[in-house]
Amino acid sequence: MKFPRSTRLFRGQLDLAPFLCVIFLLAFTLMLRDFLVLPRGTRLELPDAVSASAASAGEPRWIVAMDASRRLYFENQVTDRDQLVRALERRVAAGGAEATLLIQADRTVPYGDLTELAARVRQAGVTRVILGEGPGAPGGTPRRRQ
């Protein structure tokens, strides 16, 4: 038994509007993906500073950040004090120009924790340690007042 065929193959002109809408949405999503999703990280409330910068421009420096819960961040990675000291010892042993370590700590971190960290870093061979300045410092971005 033969069934009658009622469907025909597409023989008209292709409508591109639906396909272009999908392509444009995909293109906009790919272009704006960095603005649509915020990067992971930790919020630091740096204290305002009005002193001149202690490090000169173009000078090599390493940056260590400490948040309010006393976690350390070095090279965008969470680290502890022992790993930080070992990493800095390797950097110092590699030689090159004398680098400065910049410690950027949250404003709630006690000064004693900062001096303890600076002492451990000096044991690793880093000779210049600078406490980071907040956004109100000269050359920094101004802080928005609330």
Secondary structure as UniProt FT lines:
FT   HELIX           17..31
FT   HELIX           33..36
FT   TURN            57..58
FT   STRAND          61..66
FT   TURN            68..69
FT   STRAND          72..74
FT   TURN            75..76
FT   STRAND          77..79
FT   HELIX           81..94
FT   STRAND          100..105
FT   TURN            107..108
FT   HELIX           111..123
FT   TURN            124..125
FT   STRAND          128..131
FT   TURN            135..136
FT   TURN            138..139
//
